[in-house]
Amino acid sequence: MKQFGIVLLGLQLFFCTVSEAQENNAIYFESGVQVSIPVHIMMYRSHRLAVGANFRIMKPITEKTTIGIRADYEYRFTKINNLTIVPDSTLAEQARYRNFIILSLKPNVQFALQSNWFLGIETGVGYAISDANKGVGLGFVSEYAGPQRFGLCSNIFIGKHFKVVNYKMNLTLYLSQYLAHGHAENALGLRFNYLFNQL
């Protein structure tokens, strides 16, 4: 699939950059929670809030640039609760009114801006699991026309570092995308992370 070729190319460039960045051997990691809402009309009709968690390992390659890889878990709730599904409904119809999970793994690059602000982009592979059936994924989206588990997941994000007492944290606004078969489902989210000491 075309999206996997893009992911493999991104991973190759990522690891090549890591091998060349010998001037700074420090590796850091951050973890936290996130919430998001769909901003695409199709998803917004059936689902609303998602809650999740993320974990990112990162490495500085210049004074203002870090590269990393993020693992995301997001659980999205359906808009309609306790809906009775008729026995002859299709699997896609059942999934439209059930919660689902998206797991993703995304290499990324982040740039430091002024006053502790930062900007970044990431892209990788995502895997969708519906509570209705593990095999359908996001198959309830009409543009996918069938079970859709794997997709290309991308984020663009902007955030700010700050301290609470001596704890280093950051707050990030992000726009996410799940892309498959030329169709994208988007969400707007807020992420709150704690920055751990270097490994």
N, C-alpha and C positions, 0 to 999 in steps of 0.2 A: 504493500500500500504506500501511496505517495507520502503520507504524513510520517510514516516510519523512516523513510529515507531522509526526511528533514531532521528528525530526531537524532538519527545516527550521525549525520553530518555535524549537528550541534554538539553531540557528545565528543566526537573526534576533535573538534576545535577546542572544546573545553579542556580536555585532558592534555592536548598539546600545549595550551597556554600554561597549565599547571606545571608541566615538566620544564618549561622555560623560565618560570618565575622562581629563581633560586635566591634572589636577594632577600626574601622574607619568608622564613620557614614557619611562621606562626599560622595556626589554624584555629578558627573560632567557631562557635555554634550558638544558635539562638532557637528558642522554641516559644510557642504561645498559642493563643486561641484566636478564632476569627468568626465573623458573621457576614452574611451576604444576602442580597435579594436579586432575583432575576430581573433583567432589564429588557429582555427580548419578549415580544408580545406572546409568542406561542407558549413559552415556559411560564410567563406571568399568569396566564389563564388558569393553569392547573396547580402551580406550586408557588410558594413564597419564601419564607425565611430558611436559611441554612446556617447551621453551626458546625464548627470544626476545629481542627488543631493542625499545626504545622511544625516542621523541624527543618532547620537549614544549617548546613555546614559551609563555611566560607573561608576564603584565603585572600589576603591583600596581594595584588600584583604590582600596584603602583601606590603612590601616596593617596590618590583619590579614587582608586578603582579596586573593587573586590569581585572575585568570581566565586560561585558556589553551586550547590545543588539543594533543592528543597523537596521534601516529601509532604504532601498535603492529604488530609482526610476531611471530607465535607459531607454532612448529612442534611439533605434538603427535605423539608416537610411539605406535604400536600396542602393545597388551599382548602379542600373539602374533606372534612373528617367524617368518619363513620358512614361513608356512602355505601349503599347496598349495590353490589355488582350482580347483574342478572346472569343466570347460568350460561347463556349462550353468547356472552360478550367475548370479544377477541382478547388475546393476551395484551395487545397494545392498549385497548380500552381499560383493562384492569390496571395496567401500569400507570396510566394517566392520573389515576386517583390513589396512588400509593407513594410513600416516601422512597427516596433513593439515595445512594452513596456514590460519590466520585472520589477515587483514589488517584493521585497523580505523582509523578516524579519529574522534576523540571530543573535542568541546568539554567543558571542565570548569571547576569552581570549587573553590578550596582555601582553607581557613580556618586561620590560625595559632592554636595553643593554647599552653598554658604549657610552659616548659622545652624549647623547640624542637620540640615535637610539632605535628603538623598533621593535619587531617581533610579529605577531599574526596570529590567525586562527579563522574562524567563519563558521558556517553552520546552515542552516535553510530552510524555505520553500519559493519557488518562484512561481509567477503567471504571465504567459505570455498573452499578449493581442495584437493581430494583427490588423493593420488598415484595412485589407481585411475583417475580420470577427472576432468578439470577441470570438467565440467559437473554432476557429482553433488553437490559440496559436502558438506554434512552430511546428505545424503539417506539414509544408512544408519540414522539415528535413526527408529524406526518412527512416531513422532508426526508427523513431517513428511510422510510418505506420498509421497515423491517427491524429485527433485532440490531442494536448498535451498542456494543460494549466498549470497544477501543476508539479513542479519538485523540486528536492533537490538542493538548491543553496549553494555553499561553496566558500570561499576566503582564500587564504594565502597571507599575506601582510608583507611588511617591509617598515619602514619609519623613518623620523627624525623630532624631535621637533625643532622649532626655534622661535625667536622673531623678529618682525618688530616694532620698537619703543617699545611700551609696550604691543603689541598684541601678544598673544600666538597662534602659528599656527603649522601645521604639513603638510608635503608632503609625500605621501605614494604611493609606487608601489605595485600593487596587481594582482594576477592571479585568475580569477573567473571561476566557473564551474556551468553549469546547467545540472543536471543528471536526466534521466528518462529512464526506461526500459533498464537499462544497458548501455545506450549511453550518452556520455557527450559532450556538446558544451562549448568551453573554450574561454576566452577573456583576454587580457592583458590591464591593465588600470593604470591611474594616478589620485590620489585623493588629493585635496587641501582643508584642513579643518581649521576652526577657533575654538579654545578651549575657551568656555565660563567659567565664574566663577562658583564655586560650587553652587548647589541649597541649 
